[in-house]
Amino acid sequence: MAFSRAKTIKNRLPAKLAAGAIYGLMAMLVLLVMAQVAIASGFEFVQTTGRAVIMHKDAEQEARLVALEDALYTAALHGGAEIDGFSLITTNTAIDDHFVVRPASRILDYRIVNEVVEDEHYAVTIEAAVGDLPESKCQARSHSNVTIYAPVVKMAATAPAWSRQFADAMLRDVVLLLDRSPSLNVRNATRTRLDPGALARSDDSFDYTALTTGRVRVKQGDFAIIPEIHLDGQRQGNLVLSTRTMNVKVKLRLLSGTDYEPLLEHEMNDVIKIEQSSLIRSMDVLTNPTRPAVLAAMRAGLSDFINDFTLRLQCRPLRAEVEFAQNRLTVPLGIHHGVGVNSLAIAIGTDTPWQILRVSAADQMTATLTPLNNQRDQSSLAGATIEFMELR
């Protein structure tokens, strides 16, 4: 939502003062630009009042719209202004100054706080979100809730048989490092294989497995992790000298809660020398790495690998579908997910680019939302996908 207004100033000065007037005007414009133009990421809430004269008794609605426009224009100017201008010197030594003041920012959303008729004026007070939405970046939420399911080990026929126990050792390290991460709340379900199809088909109220041992489900807003390790061997060289290596791929698959949609795959690849064969047997014995050395090489990059994964996980946006019931807007996310009272969320707008919502109440698993513009029909947001901008 953008506004522009033009203001023309005409000054008549003697010719001797013309040059000085031009320089003075240029200096004024520079100062205005330096004082008003604000190019900053993010947005702020401002409250402004617009006024308009009621020309006659039947023009009250027209005056209301003009006052609202004035309030919106004033609010937009809070984010800075762009000033364009020029001067004309006519033959009779008159100077015409022309400049246009346009808001440098936009109004993301607004609500009418108060409107009142004061004598012959209509006054409208609004609260507006002015600026730009922050660029998509890591929200650095304090924690994420994850469930680690049974890992997957894939070994090619070319991988040495003894490497299977090393794969199991690496998986134990992966789970341990994830569990120790301060930004993760980990639920260990490594004895349970994730089967989204079976979870979708079963009703826990009547399912035998769910009633006896329980099914491991991941709630909306939480994440599922499936660790994977792939091993395969390769031999290079000739009859005189050959080297055997092992390709090690460690992968963490991240899935969303409830529907288990794939979100990201984080991989680490390494090539490790495990054996050398030559015509000199004694040299081979001295140069070949020991089994503990091979295991140490396989584990070497795991710590950095897990740290990088947790950083990527922290940057995942928290989204949910809005539900409208009993005249309230709610989402199935709450304190458990880092959502608290006064947290802000956005949805695609209609008459404004975005609709901003604020959390008015929150418990462990749900939050109640209130649109910034409380004059909108809340039911129109039912089914909309929102994204939280502030998490705790």
C-alpha positions in Angstrom: 0.0 0.0 0.0 1.7 3.2 -1.2 0.8 6.9 -1.2 2.2 9.9 -2.9 1.4 13.6 -2.6 2.9 16.5 -4.6 3.4 19.9 -3.2 4.4 22.9 -5.3 6.0 26.0 -3.8 6.4 29.2 -5.8 8.8 31.8 -4.7 9.5 35.1 -6.4 13.0 36.3 -5.7 15.3 38.9 -7.3 17.7 37.5 -9.9 20.7 38.2 -7.6 19.2 35.8 -5.1 18.3 33.1 -7.5 21.5 31.1 -7.3 21.5 31.3 -3.5 17.9 30.2 -3.4 18.7 27.2 -5.6 21.6 26.2 -3.3 19.4 26.7 -0.3 16.7 24.5 -1.7 19.2 21.8 -2.6 20.6 21.9 0.9 17.1 21.6 2.4 16.3 18.6 0.2 19.6 16.9 1.3 18.8 17.5 4.9 15.3 16.2 4.5 16.5 13.1 2.7 19.1 12.4 5.4 16.6 12.9 8.2 13.7 11.0 6.7 14.9 8.3 4.4 15.1 5.1 6.4 16.2 2.0 4.7 16.1 -0.7 7.4 15.0 -4.3 7.5 12.0 -5.2 9.5 8.9 -3.2 10.4 7.5 -1.2 13.3 4.1 -0.4 14.7 3.0 3.3 14.6 -0.1 5.1 15.6 -1.3 8.1 13.6 -4.4 10.3 13.3 -5.8 11.7 10.1 -8.4 14.5 9.8 -10.7 15.8 7.2 -13.3 18.6 7.0 -16.9 17.6 6.7 -18.0 19.8 3.9 -21.8 19.2 4.5 -24.0 16.9 6.4 -24.2 14.3 3.6 -20.4 14.1 3.2 -19.5 12.5 6.5 -18.6 9.1 4.8 -16.4 10.9 2.3 -14.7 12.8 5.1 -14.1 9.5 6.9 -12.3 8.0 3.8 -10.2 11.2 3.4 -9.2 11.1 7.1 -8.3 7.4 6.8 -6.1 8.2 3.8 -4.4 11.0 5.6 -3.7 8.7 8.6 -2.3 6.0 6.3 -0.1 8.5 4.5 1.2 9.9 7.7 1.9 6.3 9.0 3.8 5.5 5.8 6.0 8.5 6.2 7.2 7.1 9.6 9.2 4.7 7.5 11.0 7.5 5.7 10.4 9.6 2.6 11.6 9.9 -0.9 11.8 13.5 -2.1 12.0 14.5 -5.8 12.2 18.2 -6.8 13.3 20.7 -9.3 13.3 24.5 -9.7 12.4 26.7 -12.7 13.7 30.3 -13.2 11.4 32.2 -15.5 12.2 35.3 -17.6 10.7 37.6 -15.0 13.2 36.3 -12.4 10.6 34.2 -10.6 11.5 30.9 -9.2 9.1 27.9 -9.2 10.0 25.2 -6.8 8.4 21.8 -7.3 8.9 18.7 -5.2 7.1 15.5 -4.5 7.2 13.6 -1.2 6.5 9.9 -1.3 6.7 7.4 1.5 9.8 5.2 1.3 8.1 2.3 3.0 4.8 0.5 2.8 2.0 -0.4 5.1 1.9 -4.1 5.7 -1.3 -4.1 7.7 -3.4 -1.7 9.8 -6.4 -1.4 12.1 -8.6 1.5 13.0 -8.2 2.3 16.7 -10.7 5.1 17.0 -12.8 7.4 14.8 -14.7 10.4 16.0 -16.5 13.6 14.7 -15.0 16.7 16.2 -17.1 19.8 15.3 -16.7 20.0 11.5 -13.8 17.5 11.3 -13.7 13.7 11.1 -10.7 12.2 12.8 -9.5 8.6 12.3 -6.7 7.0 14.4 -5.0 3.9 13.2 -2.3 1.5 14.3 -0.2 0.3 11.3 2.7 -2.0 10.7 5.1 0.0 8.6 8.2 -1.2 6.8 9.2 -4.5 5.2 9.0 -8.0 6.4 12.4 -9.3 7.5 14.3 -11.3 4.9 13.9 -15.0 5.3 16.7 -16.0 7.7 17.3 -18.1 10.8 14.8 -17.4 13.5 17.1 -18.9 16.0 14.3 -20.4 18.0 15.4 -21.7 21.4 14.5 -25.3 20.8 13.0 -27.9 18.4 11.2 -31.1 19.3 12.4 -34.1 17.3 11.8 -37.8 17.3 14.6 -40.1 16.1 13.2 -43.2 14.4 15.0 -46.5 13.6 18.1 -45.8 11.4 18.7 -47.3 8.0 22.0 -49.1 7.1 22.8 -49.8 3.5 25.9 -51.9 2.7 27.1 -52.7 -0.8 28.6 -56.0 -1.6 31.9 -54.3 -2.1 32.0 -53.0 1.5 34.0 -55.2 3.9 31.9 -57.4 6.2 33.6 -56.0 9.3 32.4 -52.5 8.5 28.9 -53.3 9.6 29.8 -53.0 13.3 31.4 -49.6 12.5 28.2 -48.4 10.9 26.3 -49.3 14.1 28.9 -47.4 16.2 28.5 -44.3 14.0 24.8 -44.4 14.4 25.1 -44.6 18.2 27.3 -41.5 18.0 24.8 -39.7 15.8 22.0 -40.3 18.2 24.1 -39.3 21.2 25.3 -36.1 19.6 21.7 -35.2 18.7 20.6 -35.9 22.2 23.3 -33.7 23.6 22.5 -30.7 21.4 21.1 -27.9 23.6 18.7 -26.7 20.9 16.9 -30.1 20.5 14.4 -31.8 22.7 15.0 -35.4 21.6 12.6 -38.4 21.9 14.5 -41.7 21.2 12.4 -44.1 19.1 15.3 -45.9 17.4 13.6 -49.2 17.9 10.6 -48.1 15.9 10.6 -48.0 12.1 8.7 -45.0 10.7 5.9 -46.1 8.5 3.7 -43.1 7.5 1.3 -45.2 5.6 0.5 -47.4 8.6 0.2 -44.3 10.9 -2.3 -42.8 8.4 -4.4 -46.0 8.2 -4.6 -46.7 11.9 -7.0 -45.3 14.4 -5.4 -45.3 17.9 -8.7 -45.7 19.6 -9.2 -49.1 18.0 -5.8 -50.2 16.8 -4.3 -53.2 18.7 -0.7 -52.0 18.5 -1.7 -48.5 19.7 -3.7 -49.9 22.6 -1.0 -52.4 23.8 2.4 -50.9 23.1 1.5 -47.6 21.6 2.3 -46.0 18.3 5.0 -43.4 18.0 3.6 -40.3 16.3 5.0 -36.9 15.8 2.8 -33.9 16.4 2.4 -30.9 14.1 5.2 -28.4 14.6 7.6 -31.2 15.7 10.0 -33.1 13.5 11.0 -36.7 12.7 14.6 -37.7 12.0 15.7 -40.9 10.2 19.5 -41.4 10.3 21.0 -43.3 7.4 24.5 -44.8 6.7 25.6 -46.0 3.2 28.8 -48.0 2.8 30.5 -49.3 -0.3 34.0 -50.3 -1.2 36.3 -49.5 -4.1 39.6 -50.8 -5.3 42.0 -48.8 -7.5 45.5 -49.6 -8.9 47.2 -52.4 -10.7 49.0 -55.7 -9.9 52.0 -53.9 -8.5 50.2 -51.5 -6.2 46.5 -51.2 -5.4 44.5 -49.3 -2.8 41.1 -50.3 -1.3 38.9 -47.5 0.0 35.5 -47.2 1.6 32.9 -44.6 0.7 31.0 -43.5 3.8 27.8 -41.5 3.4 25.9 -40.3 6.5 22.5 -38.8 6.0 19.9 -37.3 8.3 16.4 -37.1 6.8 14.1 -34.6 8.4 10.4 -34.9 8.1 7.5 -32.8 9.3 5.1 -33.9 12.1 1.6 -35.3 11.4 2.0 -35.8 7.6 5.7 -36.8 7.5 6.5 -34.7 4.4 10.3 -34.6 3.6 11.8 -31.3 4.6 15.5 -31.6 4.1 18.3 -34.1 3.7 21.7 -33.4 5.4 24.6 -35.4 4.1 28.2 -36.1 4.9 30.5 -38.0 2.5 33.9 -39.3 3.1 36.4 -41.6 1.4 38.6 -43.6 3.8 41.6 -45.8 3.0 41.2 -49.2 4.5 43.9 -51.3 2.8 46.9 -51.2 0.5 48.3 -54.1 -1.5 51.8 -54.2 -3.1 54.6 -56.6 -3.9 56.3 -55.8 -0.6 54.2 -57.5 2.1 56.1 -55.9 5.0 55.4 -52.4 3.7 51.7 -53.2 3.4 51.6 -54.3 7.1 53.3 -51.1 8.2 51.2 -48.7 6.1 47.7 -50.3 6.3 45.5 -48.5 8.8 44.3 -50.5 11.8 40.6 -51.1 12.4 40.5 -48.6 15.3 42.1 -46.0 13.0 39.4 -46.7 10.3 36.7 -46.2 12.9 38.2 -43.0 14.1 38.4 -41.7 10.6 34.7 -42.5 10.0 33.8 -40.7 13.2 36.0 -37.7 12.6 33.5 -35.3 11.0 30.4 -36.3 12.9 30.5 -33.5 15.5 30.6 -30.7 12.9 28.0 -32.6 10.8 25.5 -32.6 13.6 26.2 -29.0 14.5 25.5 -28.0 10.9 22.3 -30.0 10.9 21.0 -28.4 14.1 21.7 -24.9 12.7 19.7 -25.8 9.6 16.9 -27.2 11.8 16.7 -24.0 13.8 16.1 -22.0 10.6 13.1 -24.0 9.6 10.0 -21.7 9.5 7.2 -22.6 11.9 4.0 -22.8 9.9 0.5 -24.0 10.7 -3.0 -23.9 9.2 -5.5 -21.6 11.0 -8.7 -23.1 12.4 -11.8 -21.0 13.0 -14.2 -22.3 15.7 -16.3 -20.7 18.4 -15.6 -17.3 16.9 -11.8 -17.8 17.5 -8.7 -18.3 15.4 -6.5 -21.0 16.7 -3.4 -23.0 15.5 -2.2 -26.4 16.9 1.1 -24.8 18.1 1.8 -23.5 21.5 4.4 -23.0 24.2 5.8 -26.5 23.4 6.9 -25.2 20.1 8.2 -21.8 21.2 5.0 -19.8 20.6 4.0 -17.4 23.4 1.7 -14.5 24.1 2.4 -11.5 21.7 4.3 -13.7 19.2 3.6 -12.3 15.7 2.6 -14.3 12.7 1.8 -13.4 9.1 -0.6 -14.6 6.4 -1.1 -13.4 2.8 -3.4 -10.4 2.9 -6.2 -9.2 0.7 -6.5 -5.4 0.7 -3.0 -5.2 2.2 0.1 -7.3 1.2 0.1 -9.2 4.5 -2.2 -9.8 7.3 -0.5 -9.6 10.7 -1.7 -11.6 13.6 -0.7 -11.5 17.3 -1.0 -14.4 19.8 -3.5 -13.4 22.4 -3.4 -16.6 24.4 -1.3 -19.8 24.4 -1.1 -23.1 26.2 1.2 -26.0 25.7 -0.2 -27.2 22.3 -2.5 -24.4 21.0 -2.4 -20.7 20.5 -5.3 -18.2 19.9 -4.6 -15.5 17.3 -6.1 -12.0 16.9 -5.7 -10.1 13.6 -4.1 -6.7 13.8 -7.1 -5.4 11.9 -10.0 -6.4 14.1 -12.6 -5.1 11.7 -11.8 -7.9 9.2 -14.0 -11.0 9.1 -12.0 -13.6 11.1 -13.7 -16.5 9.4 -12.0 -15.5 6.1 -8.7 -16.7 7.6 -9.9 -20.2 8.2 -7.7 -22.6 6.4 -5.0 -20.0 5.8 -1.3 -20.9 6.4 0.5 -18.6 8.7 4.2 -18.3 9.5 5.5 -17.2 12.9 8.0 -14.4 12.9 8.9 -14.4 16.6 9.6 -17.6 18.6 10.8 -18.2 22.1 
